Amino acid sequence: MTREELKATAIAMLDRAYIPYSHFPVGAALECSDGTVFTGCNIENAAFGPTICAERTAVAKAVSEGHRDLVRIVIAGRSKDFCVPCGTCRQVLREFAPDMEIICLNSAGEERTFTLSELLPHSFGPEYLL
């Protein structure tokens, strides 16, 4: 999938977000090394704690389908600023791809690209538990 197609896929997920409380939709498109793409949107809950972010939705779908080889993710929002992953999502992404590419979009479709290690320096990973 091209970069532009991946961005369009993430943007399309904005309309699927379940956001009755924050009214802040987030869409994600996660690409694996074999080209398989998994999508996600944020899904809120009245208790707030059970809320799941778009990025973690996409990761859960990928892992549950046997994919752990994450390469890049596009995260789209409808705010003026770039939609970057929260700390919890950064840690979940780190579990599978410490150097993955993260493409963050704003409401104008502009992008800013990071590596995960830029967003989560000195991270804690599975190798610390061995």
N, C-alpha and C positions, 0 to 999 in steps of 0.2 A: 504494500500500500504506500502511496506517495505521502510525503509530509502534508501536502494540502488536503488529500483525502482523509488523512488521520485527523487533521484539524476540523474538517467539516463533520466528521463522525462525532467528535467530542461536542461540538456546538449543537448538533442535532439532539444530543442527550439532555440538553438544558430543559427542553419541554417535557421530559419524562420525570423530572425531579418532583419529589413529594415534599413540599416546603410550606406547610400551612402556618408555621410559626415565625421563621426567619424571613421568608419570602426571598431567599438568596439561593437561586439555583446554581448548581455546579454539574458539569458534564465531564466525563473522562473517556478517553479511548486509549487502551493499553495494548501495545504491540509486543509480541513474543518473537524470538529469534527465527522461528519458521514462518513468520508473516501472519500468524493468526492474531486477530484483534478481538479484545474483549472490551465491552463498554460498561459504563457505570454512571449513576446519578446519585445525588444525595437523597437519603430517605430519612426524614425527621420522625421523631416520636415525642408525644406529649411529656414523657418522663425525661427527655433530653439525653440521658446517658445511653439509651439504646440506639440513638441516632447513628447512622453510618454514612460516611463521606463517599463521594463518587469514586475516589481513587481506591478506597478499600473495597467498594462493591466490585469494581473491575478486577482487583487482585483476587478476591474471593472466587469470582467466577472462573478466572484463569486457573487457579490452583485446584479448584474442585473438578476441573476438566483435565487435569494432569499436566498443566503447563507451569513451569517454574523458571523459565528462561526469559525473563522480562528484559526488554531492550529499551523501550521509550514509552512515554506517556504524554498525552496532551490533556491539559486541564483547562476547561473553559468556564468563564463566569460572565455575568452581565454587569459587572462593576467597571468604573473607570480605571481602576488599578488592575494589575495582573493578578490572576487567581493562582496563588501558590498553595502547595499542600500544607496542611496543618502539621504540627509536630507528630501526632500519632500516625498520620499517613506517611510521613517521612520515614518513621521507624519501620512501618510495615513494608514499605517499598525496599528499604535497606536490607530486610531479611532475605530478599530474593535477588536484588541487583544493586550492589553498593555504588556502582558507577553509571547507572542508567541515565539516559537523557530525559529531562523534564522540560516540556514546552508549555509555558503558561500564557494564556490568552486573556485579553481584556474585552470589554464590550465592543470595541471598535475592530476587533479581530487582529489587533497588533500582538506580536509575540515577544516573549523574552525567554531565552533558553538557559537552563542551568544543568549541571551534573548534580546528581544526588549528593555527592560528597561536598559540593559547594554549599548546599542547603542544610546538610547535616554533618558538619565536620566532627572528627573525633567520635564517630558513632560506635555504638555497641552492637556487635553481631554474634552470630552463632559460634564463631571461632573462639570467643572468649569462654565458652562453656565446655570446651574440650579438654 
